[in-house]
């Protein structure tokens, strides 16, 4: 299955290294609300280095003396990075003592509790509004003027909102296993296992990327058409484009509004206009059997922005006059978006953590 998606601004000629050190990839979860200081749930803000989110959740339960299913989190964060995120512990009438948490980890892994607050509601999956990234790329080689141009272009015009390679698993294993799982059809009405859900999500994401890649090629990805569903970049607000107005054209040119692409589910065609529906069907025509099999899984109706415009993007070039300059770039993304989709349009980067650990990076 193809995983070579088209570039909006051509493939970068600048090369560089990502994640030479764990601290080179910093992610901070943006919750979007403040814990209210009361209630039966304990929210814990933790900084972790080199630690898997699910593994840390199990250790939190162990140290707090509660069942693993009493610990929740909003999103999975990269293992091979320095990340800060919220966890939620369901504990009644006591304040959990987490002072021994760091003893469960050994260098180069580490965890640090930054804040511990009460809240009246449980933290559920997808509750956060986004993530703030600060990334350092080392060993840059190539034309730095081109890099600066690309940075300005991405800041203003955005990038295709592809699902990152981490969605498809190490060496694309989620795609390989997912295709076989989907094509054999729904065998029973039982609830899917976590692994099966990953496979299903990978195939659905692949269909989205395949359609988006073709729309990058023909220019539709950032252009609104009559009948499209449009969405504001910084909110979940969507609307049907009845007729394009000058103001709407201007907003689309500035990156404030972009079209969405429906994810494959029963009746997905209603989630876009006729021109984009036909374009998606053409993109997936060679995989019609896979798409038909996917529909049998009763997937919920959903959609995703075609264009991703980084929020509050800024950067600095270090050691510019030296042989191996570096780039520090920071930006925020709404939840579900991938920093790697921004970086791939910026630099032809090598993920050093994949070389060291022989695996891809985890989901954002």
C-alpha angles and dihedrals in degrees: 000000000000117000098164101106122193121257120237094211100027124268111302118249093202113094130199146152125262125199097011082151126022090241091059089080111053122177127179120189115231106213097187095219139053121244106252096228097242141073139063097296124086114209114204123192109206136184113211134182122198093350129127114236096228092047090052091050090056091049090050090054091048095050093044092048096237135120116275091243088062090069119077138171135190102230142005113249131205115278096208095057145065105264138173120203144151126256126189123216119193102217127155126215096346142078110234115236106226097170091113094051095099090055089070090068135063130200132312082030117069141162132196129189109226101174139003117195139162123243134182097224134055119253107243133194112282095014094129121087099219151311135266115220130199110183133182120202117193138194094033116191126183141039109343091192088061089049091053090050091051092049091053091045093051092046091055106030103025130213137268108284095234123169105250124246089256087072089063097051134234108330088352093294093148089057094047094047093038094055092053092045094050096044093053087061134227105316098188143351093253119125113272118250120244090256093050090050089053090052093048091048091050093055092046090048091049090055089052093049093047092053093043092049091057090048090052086055094052097036098247095115096084099025125093119220132190109277094024124129107240127197134194111244097232100040140043091243112131132182140178114253103230095171130354113245128193089252091053091049090051093049091050092049090052091049094245093119128032136173121258127222118218117236115234113276137124107302095009089148090076089063095073144023126277098260093052092043090056091046092053092048090051091050092052098037094108090051097046092127091055092047092049091050090049091057090061091069094073093235119190119253110262142150141196135212113260092211129048119202112188114234121234093351117189135162146182131204113219127201088008095168094046132088097258110031123185135218126216112193129174134187142143126243130193115248117286094030124116126231088206089064088060094044096050090064090048106044138005090238134187116218103224093190090062089054092049099042099029091231142093122254122269127258119281 
